[in-house]
Amino acid sequence: MLNTIILGAIQGLCEFLPVSSSGHLALAQIYMGYSDMLTYDILLHFATLLAVVIYFRNDIVQILSDWFGGWFSDKRKSGWSYGWAILITTAITSVIGIALKGTAEKFSENMTLVGAGEIFTGIILLLIPVLMSKRGNSSLLKIAIMVGIAQGIAVLPGVSRSGMSIAMGLFMGLGMSEAFRYSFLISIPAILGATLLECLKFLKGGEALYLPEGYIYGAIAAFILGLLSLILMRRIVNARNWSYFGVYCVIIGVIVILV
């Protein structure tokens, strides 16, 4: 049961920090000798999904209200265009994610490839100051498309979803706070869609749902630590302390490959 809780803690801490939760989960499961943990991974991702929904509850209500209200009014508010941007990003991410799904599953079983993903994430994080210095002033549509591509690539284990989406948002012209907000709002449909996809796969294939002992405690740990990591991530974004995570990811990736 302790290992189950540890995996939940890893998911909660790493899901919103730019270090790749999928990469850390894959490495931990390989180290612990686990296999066929897909059902538990889905549960942990759903727990952190609840954390982000609660954290951004006011933004979600406002965007949904503006978007649905836009269908019945000529005076459309900011949530109308923002809602469409989220849908466009989600659609692009879905296409790329589905295309890379088989590759991602194979990568998650290979420590060398996971390590390479961590190094790639670290390099992107270290390049954020350079990306910000060269950023333009793109339209919301272009931002939605490019962030969708970045988030889709992050389906590969070791590649951080938050790191990729925030970095791309900054490069396309978003401010720090807005890049943070947009990155985690688009994570809601992305995580929800992936969860539903895997559930349908189980139902269609008639496979048994395997959950390890103490799985509920692991989910609780993922939820609580997910909320805490969101608070920490906002502070990191505002303080622009990216280099620490970039160096961390590169070191972890090198160690994993050497091991």
Secondary structure by P-SEA (a helix, b strand, c coil): caaaaaaaaaaaacccccccaaaaaaaaaaaaccccaaaaaaaaaaaaaaaaaaaaaaaaaaaaaaaaaaaccccccaaaaaaaaaaaaaaaaaaaaaaaaaaaaaaaacaaaaaaaaaaaaaaaaaaaaaaaacccccaaaaaaaaaaaaaacccccccaaaaaaaaaaaacccaaaaaaaaaaaaaaaaaaaaaaaaaaaaaaccccccccaaaaaaaaaaaaaaaaaaaaaaaaaaccaaaaaaaaaaaaaaaaac
